[in-house]
Amino acid sequence: MSSWVKTRGATVLYNLRHTFATRSILSGTEVTILQKILGHSEMGMTMRYVKIAEHYNVEAVVKFEKYRAVKIQEAEEKMGMVQ
């Protein structure tokens, strides 16, 4: 097996592991449970996925607030409340 195939395979496995960890945190998995699943001896290794998830959560709230503001404005215009 060529070294390129070995490297590519390792990269794919790493990406799958990273995706699993990030999505686990986003879906509400406890950090200590994820730490055990991933086999991390240090909590800091697992916490990097929490930081990624926090970014997604903030981004989602910003999008929701923009959507909500537009819908409120549309409703006010429909009711004739906007001057």
mmCIF file of the N, C-alpha and C atoms, coordinates in Angstrom:
data_MODEL
# 
_entry.id   MODEL 
# 
loop_
_atom_site.group_PDB 
_atom_site.id 
_atom_site.type_symbol 
_atom_site.label_atom_id 
_atom_site.label_alt_id 
_atom_site.label_comp_id 
_atom_site.label_asym_id 
_atom_site.label_entity_id 
_atom_site.label_seq_id 
_atom_site.pdbx_PDB_ins_code 
_atom_site.Cartn_x 
_atom_site.Cartn_y 
_atom_site.Cartn_z 
_atom_site.occupancy 
_atom_site.B_iso_or_equiv 
_atom_site.pdbx_formal_charge 
_atom_site.auth_seq_id 
_atom_site.auth_comp_id 
_atom_site.auth_asym_id 
_atom_site.auth_atom_id 
_atom_site.pdbx_PDB_model_num 
ATOM 1   N N  . MET A 1 1  ? 0.859   -1.177 0.000  1.00 0.00 ? 1  MET A N  1 
ATOM 2   C CA . MET A 1 1  ? 0.000   0.000  0.000  1.00 0.00 ? 1  MET A CA 1 
ATOM 3   C C  . MET A 1 1  ? 0.901   1.235  0.000  1.00 0.00 ? 1  MET A C  1 
ATOM 4   N N  . SER A 1 2  ? 0.574   2.189  -0.846 1.00 0.00 ? 2  SER A N  1 
ATOM 5   C CA . SER A 1 2  ? 1.424   3.384  -0.950 1.00 0.00 ? 2  SER A CA 1 
ATOM 6   C C  . SER A 1 2  ? 1.272   4.276  0.277  1.00 0.00 ? 2  SER A C  1 
ATOM 7   N N  . SER A 1 3  ? 2.294   5.080  0.507  1.00 0.00 ? 3  SER A N  1 
ATOM 8   C CA . SER A 1 3  ? 2.240   5.997  1.654  1.00 0.00 ? 3  SER A CA 1 
ATOM 9   C C  . SER A 1 3  ? 1.144   7.035  1.463  1.00 0.00 ? 3  SER A C  1 
ATOM 10  N N  . TRP A 1 4  ? 0.839   7.395  0.211  1.00 0.00 ? 4  TRP A N  1 
ATOM 11  C CA . TRP A 1 4  ? -0.231  8.362  -0.063 1.00 0.00 ? 4  TRP A CA 1 
ATOM 12  C C  . TRP A 1 4  ? -1.569  7.799  0.401  1.00 0.00 ? 4  TRP A C  1 
ATOM 13  N N  . VAL A 1 5  ? -1.818  6.525  0.086  1.00 0.00 ? 5  VAL A N  1 
ATOM 14  C CA . VAL A 1 5  ? -3.077  5.882  0.487  1.00 0.00 ? 5  VAL A CA 1 
ATOM 15  C C  . VAL A 1 5  ? -3.161  5.806  2.010  1.00 0.00 ? 5  VAL A C  1 
ATOM 16  N N  . LYS A 1 6  ? -2.069  5.457  2.670  1.00 0.00 ? 6  LYS A N  1 
ATOM 17  C CA . LYS A 1 6  ? -2.061  5.387  4.133  1.00 0.00 ? 6  LYS A CA 1 
ATOM 18  C C  . LYS A 1 6  ? -2.341  6.760  4.734  1.00 0.00 ? 6  LYS A C  1 
ATOM 19  N N  . THR A 1 7  ? -1.695  7.789  4.206  1.00 0.00 ? 7  THR A N  1 
ATOM 20  C CA . THR A 1 7  ? -1.897  9.148  4.711  1.00 0.00 ? 7  THR A CA 1 
ATOM 21  C C  . THR A 1 7  ? -3.323  9.604  4.457  1.00 0.00 ? 7  THR A C  1 
ATOM 22  N N  . ARG A 1 8  ? -3.819  9.353  3.245  1.00 0.00 ? 8  ARG A N  1 
ATOM 23  C CA . ARG A 1 8  ? -5.187  9.758  2.894  1.00 0.00 ? 8  ARG A CA 1 
ATOM 24  C C  . ARG A 1 8  ? -6.195  9.044  3.792  1.00 0.00 ? 8  ARG A C  1 
ATOM 25  N N  . GLY A 1 9  ? -5.991  7.762  4.040  1.00 0.00 ? 9  GLY A N  1 
ATOM 26  C CA . GLY A 1 9  ? -6.895  7.005  4.905  1.00 0.00 ? 9  GLY A CA 1 
ATOM 27  C C  . GLY A 1 9  ? -6.896  7.541  6.320  1.00 0.00 ? 9  GLY A C  1 
ATOM 28  N N  . ALA A 1 10 ? -5.714  7.886  6.820  1.00 0.00 ? 10 ALA A N  1 
ATOM 29  C CA . ALA A 1 10 ? -5.618  8.445  8.176  1.00 0.00 ? 10 ALA A CA 1 
ATOM 30  C C  . ALA A 1 10 ? -6.331  9.783  8.255  1.00 0.00 ? 10 ALA A C  1 
ATOM 31  N N  . THR A 1 11 ? -6.217  10.583 7.198  1.00 0.00 ? 11 THR A N  1 
ATOM 32  C CA . THR A 1 11 ? -6.880  11.890 7.164  1.00 0.00 ? 11 THR A CA 1 
ATOM 33  C C  . THR A 1 11 ? -8.397  11.722 7.173  1.00 0.00 ? 11 THR A C  1 
ATOM 34  N N  . VAL A 1 12 ? -8.890  10.777 6.394  1.00 0.00 ? 12 VAL A N  1 
ATOM 35  C CA . VAL A 1 12 ? -10.332 10.530 6.345  1.00 0.00 ? 12 VAL A CA 1 
ATOM 36  C C  . VAL A 1 12 ? -10.840 10.081 7.717  1.00 0.00 ? 12 VAL A C  1 
ATOM 37  N N  . LEU A 1 13 ? -10.128 9.167  8.348  1.00 0.00 ? 13 LEU A N  1 
ATOM 38  C CA . LEU A 1 13 ? -10.538 8.711  9.685  1.00 0.00 ? 13 LEU A CA 1 
ATOM 39  C C  . LEU A 1 13 ? -10.519 9.849  10.698 1.00 0.00 ? 13 LEU A C  1 
ATOM 40  N N  . TYR A 1 14 ? -9.500  10.700 10.635 1.00 0.00 ? 14 TYR A N  1 
ATOM 41  C CA . TYR A 1 14 ? -9.423  11.849 11.539 1.00 0.00 ? 14 TYR A CA 1 
ATOM 42  C C  . TYR A 1 14 ? -10.622 12.772 11.321 1.00 0.00 ? 14 TYR A C  1 
ATOM 43  N N  . ASN A 1 15 ? -10.953 13.041 10.059 1.00 0.00 ? 15 ASN A N  1 
ATOM 44  C CA . ASN A 1 15 ? -12.087 13.923 9.757  1.00 0.00 ? 15 ASN A CA 1 
ATOM 45  C C  . ASN A 1 15 ? -13.400 13.333 10.254 1.00 0.00 ? 15 ASN A C  1 
ATOM 46  N N  . LEU A 1 16 ? -13.574 12.024 10.097 1.00 0.00 ? 16 LEU A N  1 
ATOM 47  C CA . LEU A 1 16 ? -14.791 11.376 10.598 1.00 0.00 ? 16 LEU A CA 1 
ATOM 48  C C  . LEU A 1 16 ? -14.872 11.469 12.124 1.00 0.00 ? 16 LEU A C  1 
ATOM 49  N N  . ARG A 1 17 ? -13.763 11.266 12.784 1.00 0.00 ? 17 ARG A N  1 
ATOM 50  C CA . ARG A 1 17 ? -13.711 11.351 14.248 1.00 0.00 ? 17 ARG A CA 1 
ATOM 51  C C  . ARG A 1 17 ? -14.036 12.777 14.706 1.00 0.00 ? 17 ARG A C  1 
ATOM 52  N N  . HIS A 1 18 ? -13.458 13.754 14.028 1.00 0.00 ? 18 HIS A N  1 
ATOM 53  C CA . HIS A 1 18 ? -13.691 15.161 14.348 1.00 0.00 ? 18 HIS A CA 1 
ATOM 54  C C  . HIS A 1 18 ? -15.169 15.519 14.144 1.00 0.00 ? 18 HIS A C  1 
ATOM 55  N N  . THR A 1 19 ? -15.750 15.073 13.036 1.00 0.00 ? 19 THR A N  1 
ATOM 56  C CA . THR A 1 19 ? -17.163 15.333 12.754 1.00 0.00 ? 19 THR A CA 1 
ATOM 57  C C  . THR A 1 19 ? -18.048 14.693 13.811 1.00 0.00 ? 19 THR A C  1 
ATOM 58  N N  . PHE A 1 20 ? -17.747 13.449 14.166 1.00 0.00 ? 20 PHE A N  1 
ATOM 59  C CA . PHE A 1 20 ? -18.510 12.762 15.207 1.00 0.00 ? 20 PHE A CA 1 
ATOM 60  C C  . PHE A 1 20 ? -18.465 13.539 16.518 1.00 0.00 ? 20 PHE A C  1 
ATOM 61  N N  . ALA A 1 21 ? -17.283 13.954 16.918 1.00 0.00 ? 21 ALA A N  1 
ATOM 62  C CA . ALA A 1 21 ? -17.124 14.656 18.190 1.00 0.00 ? 21 ALA A CA 1 
ATOM 63  C C  . ALA A 1 21 ? -17.880 15.985 18.187 1.00 0.00 ? 21 ALA A C  1 
ATOM 64  N N  . THR A 1 22 ? -17.742 16.750 17.109 1.00 0.00 ? 22 THR A N  1 
ATOM 65  C CA . THR A 1 22 ? -18.419 18.043 17.019 1.00 0.00 ? 22 THR A CA 1 
ATOM 66  C C  . THR A 1 22 ? -19.932 17.869 17.047 1.00 0.00 ? 22 THR A C  1 
ATOM 67  N N  . ARG A 1 23 ? -20.434 16.933 16.268 1.00 0.00 ? 23 ARG A N  1 
ATOM 68  C CA . ARG A 1 23 ? -21.887 16.718 16.224 1.00 0.00 ? 23 ARG A CA 1 
ATOM 69  C C  . ARG A 1 23 ? -22.415 16.152 17.531 1.00 0.00 ? 23 ARG A C  1 
ATOM 70  N N  . SER A 1 24 ? -21.611 15.371 18.207 1.00 0.00 ? 24 SER A N  1 
ATOM 71  C CA . SER A 1 24 ? -22.028 14.860 19.521 1.00 0.00 ? 24 SER A CA 1 
ATOM 72  C C  . SER A 1 24 ? -22.244 16.002 20.498 1.00 0.00 ? 24 SER A C  1 
ATOM 73  N N  . ILE A 1 25 ? -21.306 16.931 20.536 1.00 0.00 ? 25 ILE A N  1 
ATOM 74  C CA . ILE A 1 25 ? -21.440 18.083 21.431 1.00 0.00 ? 25 ILE A CA 1 
ATOM 75  C C  . ILE A 1 25 ? -22.642 18.933 21.016 1.00 0.00 ? 25 ILE A C  1 
ATOM 76  N N  . LEU A 1 26 ? -22.812 19.165 19.714 1.00 0.00 ? 26 LEU A N  1 
ATOM 77  C CA . LEU A 1 26 ? -23.939 19.964 19.242 1.00 0.00 ? 26 LEU A CA 1 
ATOM 78  C C  . LEU A 1 26 ? -25.280 19.321 19.585 1.00 0.00 ? 26 LEU A C  1 
ATOM 79  N N  . SER A 1 27 ? -25.306 17.997 19.666 1.00 0.00 ? 27 SER A N  1 
ATOM 80  C CA . SER A 1 27 ? -26.568 17.310 19.973 1.00 0.00 ? 27 SER A CA 1 
ATOM 81  C C  . SER A 1 27 ? -26.790 17.140 21.472 1.00 0.00 ? 27 SER A C  1 
ATOM 82  N N  . GLY A 1 28 ? -25.833 17.615 22.282 1.00 0.00 ? 28 GLY A N  1 
ATOM 83  C CA . GLY A 1 28 ? -26.058 17.631 23.719 1.00 0.00 ? 28 GLY A CA 1 
ATOM 84  C C  . GLY A 1 28 ? -25.326 16.564 24.518 1.00 0.00 ? 28 GLY A C  1 
ATOM 85  N N  . THR A 1 29 ? -24.415 15.843 23.910 1.00 0.00 ? 29 THR A N  1 
ATOM 86  C CA . THR A 1 29 ? -23.642 14.844 24.647 1.00 0.00 ? 29 THR A CA 1 
ATOM 87  C C  . THR A 1 29 ? -22.797 15.537 25.711 1.00 0.00 ? 29 THR A C  1 
ATOM 88  N N  . GLU A 1 30 ? -22.791 14.981 26.911 1.00 0.00 ? 30 GLU A N  1 
ATOM 89  C CA . GLU A 1 30 ? -21.968 15.528 27.991 1.00 0.00 ? 30 GLU A CA 1 
ATOM 90  C C  . GLU A 1 30 ? -20.493 15.425 27.624 1.00 0.00 ? 30 GLU A C  1 
ATOM 91  N N  . VAL A 1 31 ? -19.734 16.447 27.960 1.00 0.00 ? 31 VAL A N  1 
ATOM 92  C CA . VAL A 1 31 ? -18.314 16.500 27.606 1.00 0.00 ? 31 VAL A CA 1 
ATOM 93  C C  . VAL A 1 31 ? -17.551 15.332 28.227 1.00 0.00 ? 31 VAL A C  1 
ATOM 94  N N  . THR A 1 32 ? -17.878 14.989 29.465 1.00 0.00 ? 32 THR A N  1 
ATOM 95  C CA . THR A 1 32 ? -17.155 13.886 30.114 1.00 0.00 ? 32 THR A CA 1 
ATOM 96  C C  . THR A 1 32 ? -17.422 12.546 29.426 1.00 0.00 ? 32 THR A C  1 
ATOM 97  N N  . ILE A 1 33 ? -18.632 12.371 28.922 1.00 0.00 ? 33 ILE A N  1 
ATOM 98  C CA . ILE A 1 33 ? -18.959 11.138 28.194 1.00 0.00 ? 33 ILE A CA 1 
ATOM 99  C C  . ILE A 1 33 ? -18.199 11.106 26.875 1.00 0.00 ? 33 ILE A C  1 
ATOM 100 N N  . LEU A 1 34 ? -18.184 12.236 26.163 1.00 0.00 ? 34 LEU A N  1 
ATOM 101 C CA . LEU A 1 34 ? -17.451 12.295 24.904 1.00 0.00 ? 34 LEU A CA 1 
ATOM 102 C C  . LEU A 1 34 ? -15.960 12.057 25.132 1.00 0.00 ? 34 LEU A C  1 
ATOM 103 N N  . GLN A 1 35 ? -15.440 12.583 26.222 1.00 0.00 ? 35 GLN A N  1 
ATOM 104 C CA . GLN A 1 35 ? -14.026 12.373 26.550 1.00 0.00 ? 35 GLN A CA 1 
ATOM 105 C C  . GLN A 1 35 ? -13.731 10.877 26.662 1.00 0.00 ? 35 GLN A C  1 
ATOM 106 N N  . LYS A 1 36 ? -14.613 10.147 27.313 1.00 0.00 ? 36 LYS A N  1 
ATOM 107 C CA . LYS A 1 36 ? -14.418 8.703  27.462 1.00 0.00 ? 36 LYS A CA 1 
ATOM 108 C C  . LYS A 1 36 ? -14.544 7.983  26.127 1.00 0.00 ? 36 LYS A C  1 
ATOM 109 N N  . ILE A 1 37 ? -15.538 8.365  25.326 1.00 0.00 ? 37 ILE A N  1 
ATOM 110 C CA . ILE A 1 37 ? -15.725 7.731  24.019 1.00 0.00 ? 37 ILE A CA 1 
ATOM 111 C C  . ILE A 1 37 ? -14.486 7.917  23.149 1.00 0.00 ? 37 ILE A C  1 
ATOM 112 N N  . LEU A 1 38 ? -13.942 9.139  23.147 1.00 0.00 ? 38 LEU A N  1 
ATOM 113 C CA . LEU A 1 38 ? -12.787 9.444  22.304 1.00 0.00 ? 38 LEU A CA 1 
ATOM 114 C C  . LEU A 1 38 ? -11.477 8.928  22.894 1.00 0.00 ? 38 LEU A C  1 
ATOM 115 N N  . GLY A 1 39 ? -11.501 8.571  24.172 1.00 0.00 ? 39 GLY A N  1 
ATOM 116 C CA . GLY A 1 39 ? -10.291 8.061  24.806 1.00 0.00 ? 39 GLY A CA 1 
ATOM 117 C C  . GLY A 1 39 ? -9.281  9.141  25.154 1.00 0.00 ? 39 GLY A C  1 
ATOM 118 N N  . HIS A 1 40 ? -9.760  10.373 25.351 1.00 0.00 ? 40 HIS A N  1 
ATOM 119 C CA . HIS A 1 40 ? -8.864  11.461 25.736 1.00 0.00 ? 40 HIS A CA 1 
ATOM 120 C C  . HIS A 1 40 ? -8.525  11.363 27.215 1.00 0.00 ? 40 HIS A C  1 
ATOM 121 N N  . SER A 1 41 ? -7.261  11.474 27.531 1.00 0.00 ? 41 SER A N  1 
ATOM 122 C CA . SER A 1 41 ? -6.870  11.469 28.944 1.00 0.00 ? 41 SER A CA 1 
ATOM 123 C C  . SER A 1 41 ? -6.967  12.874 29.540 1.00 0.00 ? 41 SER A C  1 
ATOM 124 N N  . GLU A 1 42 ? -6.871  13.875 28.701 1.00 0.00 ? 42 GLU A N  1 
ATOM 125 C CA . GLU A 1 42 ? -6.947  15.278 29.138 1.00 0.00 ? 42 GLU A CA 1 
ATOM 126 C C  . GLU A 1 42 ? -8.258  15.906 28.672 1.00 0.00 ? 42 GLU A C  1 
ATOM 127 N N  . MET A 1 43 ? -8.952  16.587 29.571 1.00 0.00 ? 43 MET A N  1 
ATOM 128 C CA . MET A 1 43 ? -10.208 17.246 29.221 1.00 0.00 ? 43 MET A CA 1 
ATOM 129 C C  . MET A 1 43 ? -9.989  18.324 28.163 1.00 0.00 ? 43 MET A C  1 
ATOM 130 N N  . GLY A 1 44 ? -8.823  18.954 28.164 1.00 0.00 ? 44 GLY A N  1 
ATOM 131 C CA . GLY A 1 44 ? -8.539  20.008 27.183 1.00 0.00 ? 44 GLY A CA 1 
ATOM 132 C C  . GLY A 1 44 ? -8.656  19.543 25.749 1.00 0.00 ? 44 GLY A C  1 
ATOM 133 N N  . MET A 1 45 ? -8.304  18.293 25.512 1.00 0.00 ? 45 MET A N  1 
ATOM 134 C CA . MET A 1 45 ? -8.423  17.748 24.152 1.00 0.00 ? 45 MET A CA 1 
ATOM 135 C C  . MET A 1 45 ? -9.887  17.716 23.718 1.00 0.00 ? 45 MET A C  1 
ATOM 136 N N  . THR A 1 46 ? -10.770 17.354 24.625 1.00 0.00 ? 46 THR A N  1 
ATOM 137 C CA . THR A 1 46 ? -12.195 17.268 24.309 1.00 0.00 ? 46 THR A CA 1 
ATOM 138 C C  . THR A 1 46 ? -12.826 18.660 24.249 1.00 0.00 ? 46 THR A C  1 
ATOM 139 N N  . MET A 1 47 ? -12.332 19.585 25.046 1.00 0.00 ? 47 MET A N  1 
ATOM 140 C CA . MET A 1 47 ? -12.919 20.931 25.116 1.00 0.00 ? 47 MET A CA 1 
ATOM 141 C C  . MET A 1 47 ? -12.814 21.688 23.799 1.00 0.00 ? 47 MET A C  1 
ATOM 142 N N  . ARG A 1 48 ? -11.890 21.327 22.936 1.00 0.00 ? 48 ARG A N  1 
ATOM 143 C CA . ARG A 1 48 ? -11.801 22.037 21.653 1.00 0.00 ? 48 ARG A CA 1 
ATOM 144 C C  . ARG A 1 48 ? -13.070 21.827 20.834 1.00 0.00 ? 48 ARG A C  1 
ATOM 145 N N  . TYR A 1 49 ? -13.746 20.699 21.018 1.00 0.00 ? 49 TYR A N  1 
ATOM 146 C CA . TYR A 1 49 ? -15.009 20.478 20.318 1.00 0.00 ? 49 TYR A CA 1 
ATOM 147 C C  . TYR A 1 49 ? -16.118 21.335 20.898 1.00 0.00 ? 49 TYR A C  1 
ATOM 148 N N  . VAL A 1 50 ? -16.045 21.607 22.190 1.00 0.00 ? 50 VAL A N  1 
ATOM 149 C CA . VAL A 1 50 ? -17.021 22.495 22.829 1.00 0.00 ? 50 VAL A CA 1 
ATOM 150 C C  . VAL A 1 50 ? -16.874 23.908 22.259 1.00 0.00 ? 50 VAL A C  1 
ATOM 151 N N  . LYS A 1 51 ? -15.646 24.363 22.069 1.00 0.00 ? 51 LYS A N  1 
ATOM 152 C CA . LYS A 1 51 ? -15.408 25.697 21.504 1.00 0.00 ? 51 LYS A CA 1 
ATOM 153 C C  . LYS A 1 51 ? -15.968 25.797 20.092 1.00 0.00 ? 51 LYS A C  1 
ATOM 154 N N  . ILE A 1 52 ? -15.807 24.745 19.302 1.00 0.00 ? 52 ILE A N  1 
ATOM 155 C CA . ILE A 1 52 ? -16.373 24.723 17.951 1.00 0.00 ? 52 ILE A CA 1 
ATOM 156 C C  . ILE A 1 52 ? -17.893 24.793 18.027 1.00 0.00 ? 52 ILE A C  1 
ATOM 157 N N  . ALA A 1 53 ? -18.480 24.029 18.925 1.00 0.00 ? 53 ALA A N  1 
ATOM 158 C CA . ALA A 1 53 ? -19.932 24.006 19.068 1.00 0.00 ? 53 ALA A CA 1 
ATOM 159 C C  . ALA A 1 53 ? -20.466 25.358 19.520 1.00 0.00 ? 53 ALA A C  1 
ATOM 160 N N  . GLU A 1 54 ? -19.746 26.032 20.412 1.00 0.00 ? 54 GLU A N  1 
ATOM 161 C CA . GLU A 1 54 ? -20.168 27.363 20.860 1.00 0.00 ? 54 GLU A CA 1 
ATOM 162 C C  . GLU A 1 54 ? -20.233 28.326 19.676 1.00 0.00 ? 54 GLU A C  1 
ATOM 163 N N  . HIS A 1 55 ? -19.283 28.226 18.761 1.00 0.00 ? 55 HIS A N  1 
ATOM 164 C CA . HIS A 1 55 ? -19.295 29.074 17.564 1.00 0.00 ? 55 HIS A CA 1 
ATOM 165 C C  . HIS A 1 55 ? -20.569 28.829 16.756 1.00 0.00 ? 55 HIS A C  1 
ATOM 166 N N  . TYR A 1 56 ? -20.932 27.554 16.553 1.00 0.00 ? 56 TYR A N  1 
ATOM 167 C CA . TYR A 1 56 ? -22.142 27.234 15.799 1.00 0.00 ? 56 TYR A CA 1 
ATOM 168 C C  . TYR A 1 56 ? -23.385 27.736 16.514 1.00 0.00 ? 56 TYR A C  1 
ATOM 169 N N  . ASN A 1 57 ? -23.425 27.629 17.828 1.00 0.00 ? 57 ASN A N  1 
ATOM 170 C CA . ASN A 1 57 ? -24.585 28.093 18.583 1.00 0.00 ? 57 ASN A CA 1 
ATOM 171 C C  . ASN A 1 57 ? -24.753 29.596 18.482 1.00 0.00 ? 57 ASN A C  1 
ATOM 172 N N  . VAL A 1 58 ? -23.677 30.347 18.593 1.00 0.00 ? 58 VAL A N  1 
ATOM 173 C CA . VAL A 1 58 ? -23.746 31.801 18.471 1.00 0.00 ? 58 VAL A CA 1 
ATOM 174 C C  . VAL A 1 58 ? -24.210 32.174 17.073 1.00 0.00 ? 58 VAL A C  1 
ATOM 175 N N  . GLU A 1 59 ? -23.669 31.520 16.076 1.00 0.00 ? 59 GLU A N  1 
ATOM 176 C CA . GLU A 1 59 ? -24.045 31.789 14.693 1.00 0.00 ? 59 GLU A CA 1 
ATOM 177 C C  . GLU A 1 59 ? -25.541 31.517 14.478 1.00 0.00 ? 59 GLU A C  1 
ATOM 178 N N  . ALA A 1 60 ? -26.049 30.439 15.058 1.00 0.00 ? 60 ALA A N  1 
ATOM 179 C CA . ALA A 1 60 ? -27.460 30.088 14.914 1.00 0.00 ? 60 ALA A CA 1 
ATOM 180 C C  . ALA A 1 60 ? -28.360 31.129 15.578 1.00 0.00 ? 60 ALA A C  1 
ATOM 181 N N  . VAL A 1 61 ? -27.981 31.624 16.741 1.00 0.00 ? 61 VAL A N  1 
ATOM 182 C CA . VAL A 1 61 ? -28.770 32.642 17.437 1.00 0.00 ? 61 VAL A CA 1 
ATOM 183 C C  . VAL A 1 61 ? -28.809 33.937 16.625 1.00 0.00 ? 61 VAL A C  1 
ATOM 184 N N  . VAL A 1 62 ? -27.689 34.326 16.054 1.00 0.00 ? 62 VAL A N  1 
ATOM 185 C CA . VAL A 1 62 ? -27.637 35.546 15.232 1.00 0.00 ? 62 VAL A CA 1 
ATOM 186 C C  . VAL A 1 62 ? -28.576 35.406 14.036 1.00 0.00 ? 62 VAL A C  1 
ATOM 187 N N  . LYS A 1 63 ? -28.543 34.265 13.365 1.00 0.00 ? 63 LYS A N  1 
ATOM 188 C CA . LYS A 1 63 ? -29.426 34.037 12.222 1.00 0.00 ? 63 LYS A CA 1 
ATOM 189 C C  . LYS A 1 63 ? -30.887 34.085 12.643 1.00 0.00 ? 63 LYS A C  1 
ATOM 190 N N  . PHE A 1 64 ? -31.197 33.453 13.785 1.00 0.00 ? 64 PHE A N  1 
ATOM 191 C CA . PHE A 1 64 ? -32.570 33.456 14.267 1.00 0.00 ? 64 PHE A CA 1 
ATOM 192 C C  . PHE A 1 64 ? -33.046 34.867 14.585 1.00 0.00 ? 64 PHE A C  1 
ATOM 193 N N  . GLU A 1 65 ? -32.211 35.651 15.244 1.00 0.00 ? 65 GLU A N  1 
ATOM 194 C CA . GLU A 1 65 ? -32.595 37.018 15.605 1.00 0.00 ? 65 GLU A CA 1 
ATOM 195 C C  . GLU A 1 65 ? -32.836 37.879 14.363 1.00 0.00 ? 65 GLU A C  1 
ATOM 196 N N  . LYS A 1 66 ? -32.026 37.709 13.337 1.00 0.00 ? 66 LYS A N  1 
ATOM 197 C CA . LYS A 1 66 ? -32.246 38.443 12.085 1.00 0.00 ? 66 LYS A CA 1 
ATOM 198 C C  . LYS A 1 66 ? -33.574 38.041 11.460 1.00 0.00 ? 66 LYS A C  1 
ATOM 199 N N  . TYR A 1 67 ? -33.850 36.751 11.436 1.00 0.00 ? 67 TYR A N  1 
ATOM 200 C CA . TYR A 1 67 ? -35.102 36.238 10.886 1.00 0.00 ? 67 TYR A CA 1 
ATOM 201 C C  . TYR A 1 67 ? -36.288 36.783 11.670 1.00 0.00 ? 67 TYR A C  1 
ATOM 202 N N  . ARG A 1 68 ? -36.174 36.755 13.002 1.00 0.00 ? 68 ARG A N  1 
ATOM 203 C CA . ARG A 1 68 ? -37.254 37.235 13.870 1.00 0.00 ? 68 ARG A CA 1 
ATOM 204 C C  . ARG A 1 68 ? -37.526 38.716 13.634 1.00 0.00 ? 68 ARG A C  1 
ATOM 205 N N  . ALA A 1 69 ? -36.476 39.505 13.492 1.00 0.00 ? 69 ALA A N  1 
ATOM 206 C CA . ALA A 1 69 ? -36.642 40.948 13.270 1.00 0.00 ? 69 ALA A CA 1 
ATOM 207 C C  . ALA A 1 69 ? -37.372 41.219 11.954 1.00 0.00 ? 69 ALA A C  1 
ATOM 208 N N  . VAL A 1 70 ? -37.028 40.467 10.927 1.00 0.00 ? 70 VAL A N  1 
ATOM 209 C CA . VAL A 1 70 ? -37.695 40.632 9.626  1.00 0.00 ? 70 VAL A CA 1 
ATOM 210 C C  . VAL A 1 70 ? -39.169 40.267 9.746  1.00 0.00 ? 70 VAL A C  1 
ATOM 211 N N  . LYS A 1 71 ? -39.474 39.179 10.421 1.00 0.00 ? 71 LYS A N  1 
ATOM 212 C CA . LYS A 1 71 ? -40.872 38.741 10.563 1.00 0.00 ? 71 LYS A CA 1 
ATOM 213 C C  . LYS A 1 71 ? -41.692 39.729 11.396 1.00 0.00 ? 71 LYS A C  1 
ATOM 214 N N  . ILE A 1 72 ? -41.097 40.301 12.415 1.00 0.00 ? 72 ILE A N  1 
ATOM 215 C CA . ILE A 1 72 ? -41.796 41.311 13.214 1.00 0.00 ? 72 ILE A CA 1 
ATOM 216 C C  . ILE A 1 72 ? -42.103 42.531 12.356 1.00 0.00 ? 72 ILE A C  1 
ATOM 217 N N  . GLN A 1 73 ? -41.115 42.961 11.577 1.00 0.00 ? 73 GLN A N  1 
ATOM 218 C CA . GLN A 1 73 ? -41.316 44.121 10.704 1.00 0.00 ? 73 GLN A CA 1 
ATOM 219 C C  . GLN A 1 73 ? -42.412 43.836 9.672  1.00 0.00 ? 73 GLN A C  1 
ATOM 220 N N  . GLU A 1 74 ? -42.404 42.652 9.094  1.00 0.00 ? 74 GLU A N  1 
ATOM 221 C CA . GLU A 1 74 ? -43.435 42.286 8.119  1.00 0.00 ? 74 GLU A CA 1 
ATOM 222 C C  . GLU A 1 74 ? -44.820 42.304 8.761  1.00 0.00 ? 74 GLU A C  1 
ATOM 223 N N  . ALA A 1 75 ? -44.932 41.783 9.966  1.00 0.00 ? 75 ALA A N  1 
ATOM 224 C CA . ALA A 1 75 ? -46.214 41.750 10.666 1.00 0.00 ? 75 ALA A CA 1 
ATOM 225 C C  . ALA A 1 75 ? -46.690 43.162 10.982 1.00 0.00 ? 75 ALA A C  1 
ATOM 226 N N  . GLU A 1 76 ? -45.770 44.022 11.416 1.00 0.00 ? 76 GLU A N  1 
ATOM 227 C CA . GLU A 1 76 ? -46.141 45.408 11.716 1.00 0.00 ? 76 GLU A CA 1 
ATOM 228 C C  . GLU A 1 76 ? -46.587 46.135 10.462 1.00 0.00 ? 76 GLU A C  1 
ATOM 229 N N  . GLU A 1 77 ? -45.909 45.909 9.362  1.00 0.00 ? 77 GLU A N  1 
ATOM 230 C CA . GLU A 1 77 ? -46.307 46.531 8.094  1.00 0.00 ? 77 GLU A CA 1 
ATOM 231 C C  . GLU A 1 77 ? -47.679 46.041 7.656  1.00 0.00 ? 77 GLU A C  1 
ATOM 232 N N  . LYS A 1 78 ? -47.941 44.779 7.819  1.00 0.00 ? 78 LYS A N  1 
ATOM 233 C CA . LYS A 1 78 ? -49.223 44.195 7.444  1.00 0.00 ? 78 LYS A CA 1 
ATOM 234 C C  . LYS A 1 78 ? -50.359 44.764 8.286  1.00 0.00 ? 78 LYS A C  1 
ATOM 235 N N  . MET A 1 79 ? -50.075 45.066 9.548  1.00 0.00 ? 79 MET A N  1 
ATOM 236 C CA . MET A 1 79 ? -51.087 45.606 10.442 1.00 0.00 ? 79 MET A CA 1 
ATOM 237 C C  . MET A 1 79 ? -51.162 47.129 10.381 1.00 0.00 ? 79 MET A C  1 
ATOM 238 N N  . GLY A 1 80 ? -50.311 47.741 9.566  1.00 0.00 ? 80 GLY A N  1 
ATOM 239 C CA . GLY A 1 80 ? -50.320 49.192 9.431  1.00 0.00 ? 80 GLY A CA 1 
ATOM 240 C C  . GLY A 1 80 ? -49.686 49.910 10.606 1.00 0.00 ? 80 GLY A C  1 
ATOM 241 N N  . MET A 1 81 ? -48.809 49.250 11.336 1.00 0.00 ? 81 MET A N  1 
ATOM 242 C CA . MET A 1 81 ? -48.209 49.857 12.513 1.00 0.00 ? 81 MET A CA 1 
ATOM 243 C C  . MET A 1 81 ? -46.934 50.618 12.192 1.00 0.00 ? 81 MET A C  1 
ATOM 244 N N  . VAL A 1 82 ? -46.393 50.422 11.008 1.00 0.00 ? 82 VAL A N  1 
ATOM 245 C CA . VAL A 1 82 ? -45.149 51.090 10.628 1.00 0.00 ? 82 VAL A CA 1 
ATOM 246 C C  . VAL A 1 82 ? -45.497 52.373 9.900  1.00 0.00 ? 82 VAL A C  1 
ATOM 247 N N  . GLN A 1 83 ? -44.798 53.449 10.238 1.00 0.00 ? 83 GLN A N  1 
ATOM 248 C CA . GLN A 1 83 ? -45.106 54.745 9.610  1.00 0.00 ? 83 GLN A CA 1 
ATOM 249 C C  . GLN A 1 83 ? -44.315 54.942 8.359  1.00 0.00 ? 83 GLN A C  1 
# 
